[in-house]
Amino acid sequence: MEKLSRRLAQLSPSATVAMNQKTKDLQAQGIDIINLSVGEPDFYTPDHVKAAAKKAIDENFSFYTPVPGYPELRQAIVRKFKRENNLDYKPEEILVSNGAKHCIANTIMALIDEGDEVIVPAPYWVSYADLVKLADGKNVIVHTRLEENFKMTATQLEKAITPKTKALILCSPSNPTGSVYTYEEMKALAEVLKKHEQIFIIADEIYEHINFIGSHVSMASFEYLKDRVITVNGVSKAYAMTGWRIGYMGAPLWIIKACSNLQSQFTTGASSIAQRAAIAALESEPAVVETMKKAFNRRRDLVVKMVHDIPGVKLSIPQGAFYIFPDVSSFYGKSDGKTTIKNSDDMSLYLLSEAFIATVPGSAFGDDTCIRISYATSDDKLVKAFAQFKAAVAKLK
């Protein structure tokens, strides 16, 4: 008899992983699918980072690693936080995990008890809500609007807070929308949080370096909040190292100790070779990151121009990351004679079968009016993909 635990029974599979797998299955059948569903840079890991990994292998870094990470890596992370974010952490206030997602999962499991409320602005990254469910917490979804660049206001935050609120998860630059909170917007949120000392802030800053509008603002930079902020980052996006699985977090020592204890029971330390590579990544010259950012900025401009040429699609211009989150709800209720589009799931499946492009339905991100499209691929593929997108939706009457 098959009987899953209650917590697993309520868990949804990751929509982004599912769509990426569906794409790979079709490609394996010889179908030419342009994959715009996956959230990873199409660049290769920088050569000096790969060289550091090779050197680590030759030097026999092949044994178990300390649960919180190699001391040298934690020191490199401390320097990174000071250099780029003006945040002062001690090495013992750093935890290295198997990706930024692992850091977020550790934090939620360490802080959230049954019935605790977690404020999650929508659209949100697909895993936030399910990780809260796994911890028996309650998601309090704050819906944002395309017309306001999908950013939560201080007023919305204040209204969402109750005596049961334990945490806020905030992602800037945002996956899936590409929205970036300015200093003024972040400060307005911080002023609200200042009044509610029971609330912890999980700041997901994994897209920090892919920012097209100016300097990045860390929530922990507001000194009166720092003792309640868990700053999550990693090397996946900035250094094209998604497969290396190295994330890290800076937080008060008691939270780091709790998360390290939890991690010791689940995975122990992250990969030895990947950690040595991450040291080289974090000590890279700024030009390494700038080259990729410039490419993503150019692609963003190209994609926005092409989307504006598709009747019926509304778009908030992204300010960071490498996604657009267009509103396609004008096509709901329409049909090409074979398929009727009722929601974002239908739209993503329609684009997969008729336009041969893979996207992710907005329902997975808490907004069924939109779909997420990654532009982390070549200009040629993007031009072809959006031409096919335009032709496919033109058939819907």
KOLNU-225292 format. One record per residue (C-alpha): residue number from 1; z, y, x; residue in one letter. Coordinates in steps of 0.05 Angstrom, whole numbers, plus 5000, padded with zeros to 4 digits. Each point is the difference from the previous one (the first is absolute). Layout:
BEGIN
   resi     pz     py     px   resn
    NUM      Z      Y      X      A
...
//
This chain:
BEGIN
   resi     pz     py     px   resn
      1   5000   5000   5000      M
      2   4981   5069   5027      E
      3   5052   5053   4988      K
      4   5001   5062   5043      L
      5   5061   5044   5009      S
      6   5007   5058   4952      R
      7   4987   5051   5055      R
      8   4935   4966   5020      L
      9   4978   4992   4928      A
     10   5002   5075   4990      Q
     11   4963   5016   5065      L
     12   4927   5022   4995      S
     13   4950   4981   5055      P
     14   4977   5059   5042      S
     15   4937   5028   4967      A
     16   4972   5026   5065      T
     17   5009   4932   5034      V
     18   4970   4965   4940      A
     19   4939   5044   4997      M
     20   4990   4995   5075      N
     21   5002   4923   4994      Q
     22   4952   5001   4941      K
     23   4952   5041   5042      T
     24   5005   4953   5059      K
     25   4986   4941   4953      D
     26   4936   5033   4974      L
     27   4979   5019   5070      Q
     28   5009   4928   5021      A
     29   4951   4981   4945      Q
     30   4948   5045   5033      G
     31   5009   5059   4951      I
     32   4996   5067   5034      D
     33   5063   5035   4977      I
     34   5022   5067   5029      I
     35   5075   4994   5005      N
     36   5033   5066   4981      L
     37   5064   4967   4977      S
     38   5039   4989   5064      V
     39   5046   5051   5031      G
     40   4986   4994   5073      E
     41   4961   5041   5051      P
     42   4933   4970   5020      D
     43   5011   5021   5073      F
     44   5020   4952   5055      Y
     45   5069   5003   5032      T
     46   4995   5048   5061      P
     47   4984   4965   5065      D
     48   5063   5022   5037      H
     49   5042   4970   4943      V
     50   4963   4934   5006      K
     51   5009   5002   5075      A
     52   5075   5007   4991      A
     53   5000   4938   4955      A
     54   4961   4960   5052      K
     55   5048   5023   5054      K
     56   5059   4978   4957      A
     57   4969   4931   4993      I
     58   4989   4995   5075      D
     59   5072   5023   5012      E
     60   5026   4945   4953      N
     61   5027   5042   4943      F
     62   5000   4937   4959      S
     63   5072   4991   4981      F
     64   5041   5020   4939      Y
     65   5008   5075   4995      T
     66   5063   5038   4981      P
     67   5004   5006   4924      V
     68   4998   5076   4999      P
     69   4944   5003   5052      G
     70   4993   5006   5076      Y
     71   5044   5056   5028      P
     72   4938   5031   5033      E
     73   4963   5003   4933      L
     74   5060   5030   4964      R
     75   5004   5053   5055      Q
     76   4925   5014   4991      A
     77   5011   5008   4925      I
     78   5058   5048   5013      V
     79   4954   5042   5044      R
     80   4945   4998   4948      K
     81   5047   5024   4945      F
     82   5024   5058   5044      K
     83   4931   5018   5027      R
     84   4962   4997   4934      E
     85   5052   5011   4945      N
     86   5056   5036   5036      N
     87   5048   4946   4976      L
     88   5058   4978   5042      D
     89   5015   4926   4997      Y
     90   5037   4956   5048      K
     91   4969   4933   5021      P
     92   5053   4963   4960      E
     93   4976   5038   4938      E
     94   4931   4968   5005      I
     95   4977   4933   4972      L
     96   4934   4967   5016      V
     97   4972   4954   4946      S
     98   4938   4960   4983      N
     99   4962   5059   4972      G
    100   5022   5062   4962      A
    101   5000   4959   4935      K
    102   5054   4956   5032      H
    103   5041   5063   5015      C
    104   4995   5023   4928      I
    105   5018   4930   4974      A
    106   5060   4997   5047      N
    107   5025   5068   4977      T
    108   4993   4985   4926      I
    109   5034   4933   5006      M
    110   5057   5032   5041      A
    111   5012   5059   4953      L
    112   4982   4980   4929      I
    113   5045   4960   4954      D
    114   4986   4974   4930      E
    115   4991   5059   4952      G
    116   4992   5053   5054      D
    117   4943   5047   4984      E
    118   4946   5017   5050      V
    119   4954   5060   4987      I
    120   4928   4984   5016      V
    121   4947   5054   4990      P
    122   4935   4971   4972      A
    123   4948   4987   5023      P
    124   5039   4958   5050      Y
    125   4984   4948   5052      W
    126   4995   4932   4968      V
    127   5061   4968   5033      S
    128   5053   5052   4985      Y
    129   5013   4981   4928      A
    130   5000   4925   5013      D
    131   5048   5007   5059      L
    132   5048   5038   4955      V
    133   4994   4944   4948      K
    134   5015   4948   5053      L
    135   5065   5037   5015      A
    136   5017   5000   4925      D
    137   4993   5075   4999      G
    138   4969   5042   4946      K
    139   4936   5040   5013      N
    140   5000   5070   4972      V
    141   4927   5019   5002      I
    142   4983   5075   5003      V
    143   4928   5010   4979      H
    144   4962   5054   5037      T
    145   4933   5032   4981      R
    146   4932   5003   5034      L
    147   4999   5075   4984      E
    148   5062   5009   5044      E
    149   4973   4956   5056      N
    150   5045   4943   4978      F
    151   5062   5033   5028      K
    152   5069   4996   4968      M
    153   5032   5067   4987      T
    154   5073   5017   5011      A
    155   5008   5008   4925      T
    156   4973   4929   4988      Q
    157   5047   4973   5053      L
    158   5061   5034   4970      E
    159   4984   4972   4931      K
    160   4994   4929   5027      A
    161   5068   5000   5032      I
    162   5058   4965   4965      T
    163   5069   4977   5022      P
    164   4968   4933   5016      K
    165   4947   5028   5047      T
    166   5009   4968   5069      K
    167   4935   5016   5036      A
    168   4933   5036   5000      L
    169   4938   4972   5033      I
    170   4953   5054   5024      L
    171   4934   4989   5036      C
    172   4965   5059   5034      S
    173   4942   4997   5016      P
    174   4993   4957   4939      S
    175   4971   4932   4989      N
    176   4962   4997   4952      P
    177   4985   5073   4986      T
    178   4995   5033   5069      G
    179   5047   5055   4976      S
    180   5042   5036   5053      V
    181   5064   5038   4984      Y
    182   5002   5069   5032      T
    183   5064   5027   5032      Y
    184   5014   5042   4939      E
    185   4990   4941   4952      E
    186   5043   4954   5043      M
    187   5055   5053   5006      K
    188   5001   5007   4924      A
    189   5012   4926   4993      L
    190   5052   5002   5055      A
    191   5039   5055   4965      E
    192   5004   4956   4938      V
    193   5023   4940   5041      L
    194   5052   5042   5035      K
    195   5038   5005   4935      K
    196   5001   4925   4988      H
    197   5037   4968   5059      E
    198   4995   4929   4973      Q
    199   4924   4997   5010      I
    200   4967   4971   5061      F
    201   4928   5018   5018      I
    202   4952   4948   5026      I
    203   4947   5042   5034      A
    204   4936   4960   5012      D
    205   4963   5038   5054      E
    206   4951   4946   5022      I
    207   4940   5047   4990      Y
    208   5034   5057   5037      E
    209   4943   5011   5050      H
    210   4944   4998   4949      I
    211   5014   5069   4972      N
    212   4944   5051   4988      F
    213   5041   5061   4980      I
    214   5049   5014   5056      G
    215   5064   4974   5029      S
    216   5038   4942   4970      H
    217   5067   5013   4967      V
    218   5054   4947   5006      S
    219   5053   4999   4946      M
    220   5052   4986   5054      A
    221   4984   5067   5031      S
    222   5044   5032   4947      F
    223   5065   4993   5037      E
    224   5043   4997   4938      Y
    225   4963   4937   4978      L
    226   4991   4964   5066      K
    227   5060   4954   4990      D
    228   4967   4974   4936      R
    229   4928   4994   5023      V
    230   4968   4935   5025      I
    231   4937   5021   5037      T
    232   4949   4944   5000      V
    233   4938   4999   5045      N
    234   4959   4953   5042      G
    235   4940   4992   5045      V
    236   4952   4969   4950      S
    237   4962   5061   4974      K
    238   5004   5050   5057      A
    239   4981   4951   5055      Y
    240   4956   4951   4961      A
    241   5051   4944   5008      M
    242   5007   4971   4930      T
    243   4999   4929   5024      G
    244   5052   5010   5054      W
    245   5054   5008   4947      R
    246   5047   5051   5031      I
    247   5038   5048   4956      G
    248   5063   5039   5015      Y
    249   5053   5042   4966      M
    250   5051   5052   5020      G
    251   5063   5005   4958      A
    252   5076   5007   5003      P
    253   5032   4946   5043      L
    254   5034   4964   4943      W
    255   4933   4991   4964      I
    256   4966   4977   5063      I
    257   5055   4949   5012      K
    258   4994   4974   4929      A
    259   4924   4995   5003      C
    260   5004   4966   5068      S
    261   5049   4950   4973      N
    262   4954   4986   4941      L
    263   4939   4994   5046      Q
    264   5038   4951   5044      S
    265   5002   4952   4942      Q
    266   4928   5008   4978      F
    267   4955   5010   5061      T
    268   5043   5018   5061      T
    269   4963   5045   5048      G
    270   4927   5023   4997      A
    271   4946   4971   5045      S
    272   5015   5009   5074      S
    273   4928   5015   5019      I
    274   4989   5048   4942      A
    275   5063   5038   5019      Q
    276   4976   5010   5071      R
    277   4934   5025   4973      A
    278   5036   5047   4953      A
    279   5035   5033   5059      I
    280   4932   5017   5029      A
    281   4976   5025   4933      A
    282   5059   5047   4989      L
    283   4991   5028   5070      E
    284   4926   5014   4990      S
    285   4967   5067   5012      E
    286   4992   5039   4934      P
    287   4924   4994   5007      A
    288   5004   4927   4980      V
    289   5025   5018   4931      V
    290   4957   5063   4994      E
    291   4935   4962   5009      T
    292   5014   4956   4940      M
    293   5027   5057   4958      K
    294   4937   5041   5011      K
    295   4958   4940   4978      A
    296   5042   4991   4937      F
    297   4995   5074   4984      N
    298   4924   4998   5006      R
    299   4997   4939   4956      R
    300   5046   5032   4949      R
    301   4953   5059   4995      D
    302   4940   4954   4993      L
    303   5033   4958   4945      V
    304   5024   5061   4961      V
    305   4930   5028   5000      K
    306   4970   4934   4975      M
    307   5054   4991   4946      V
    308   4987   5070   4973      H
    309   4928   4978   4990      D
    310   5021   4944   4952      I
    311   5005   5024   4928      P
    312   5064   4979   4965      G
    313   5044   4992   5061      V
    314   5058   5049   5013      K
    315   5031   5007   5069      L
    316   5059   5033   5033      S
    317   4978   5015   5071      I
    318   5044   4958   5047      P
    319   5037   5037   5055      Q
    320   5017   4940   5044      G
    321   4998   4924   5008      A
    322   4931   4968   4987      F
    323   4996   4989   4925      Y
    324   4974   5035   4939      I
    325   5030   4986   4932      F
    326   4947   5022   4950      P
    327   5011   5003   4925      D
    328   4949   4954   4967      V
    329   5029   5000   4930      S
    330   4940   5035   4971      S
    331   4964   4933   5004      F
    332   5053   4963   4960      Y
    333   4971   4974   4935      G
    334   4930   5000   5029      K
    335   4955   4940   5013      S
    336   4938   4980   5039      D
    337   4983   4951   4945      G
    338   5037   4943   5033      K
    339   5067   5028   5021      T
    340   5044   5050   4964      T
    341   5046   5040   5044      I
    342   5070   5006   4970      K
    343   5043   5016   5060      N
    344   5003   5007   5075      S
    345   5001   4924   5010      D
    346   4935   4995   4962      D
    347   4970   5056   5040      M
    348   5018   4969   5067      S
    349   4972   4933   4978      L
    350   4937   5034   4973      Y
    351   4988   5037   5066      L
    352   5010   4934   5037      L
    353   4949   4962   4959      S
    354   4950   5056   4986      E
    355   5006   5048   5059      A
    356   5023   4948   5052      F
    357   5057   5044   5023      I
    358   5073   4980   5001      A
    359   5052   5050   4975      T
    360   5071   4993   4974      V
    361   5019   5014   4927      P
    362   5047   5059   4990      G
    363   5044   4957   4955      S
    364   5028   4969   5064      A
    365   5023   5070   5022      F
    366   5029   5021   4933      G
    367   4940   5040   4975      D
    368   4950   4962   4958      D
    369   4952   5060   4995      T
    370   4979   4995   5073      C
    371   4976   4952   5054      I
    372   5015   5001   5074      R
    373   4943   5003   5049      I
    374   5010   4997   5075      S
    375   4951   5038   5044      Y
    376   5023   4966   5064      A
    377   4931   4974   5014      T
    378   4934   5025   5030      S
    379   4961   5059   4973      D
    380   4940   4955   4986      D
    381   5041   4952   4958      K
    382   5032   5057   4962      L
    383   4933   5031   4983      V
    384   4974   4933   4976      K
    385   5064   4984   4961      A
    386   5001   5066   4962      F
    387   4926   4995   4984      A
    388   5014   4932   4970      Q
    389   5061   5028   4964      F
    390   4959   5056   4969      K
    391   4945   4952   4977      A
    392   5050   4951   4970      A
    393   5040   5050   4959      V
    394   4935   5033   4976      A
    395   4987   4935   4961      K
    396   5064   5010   4959      L
    397   4983   5031   4933      K
//
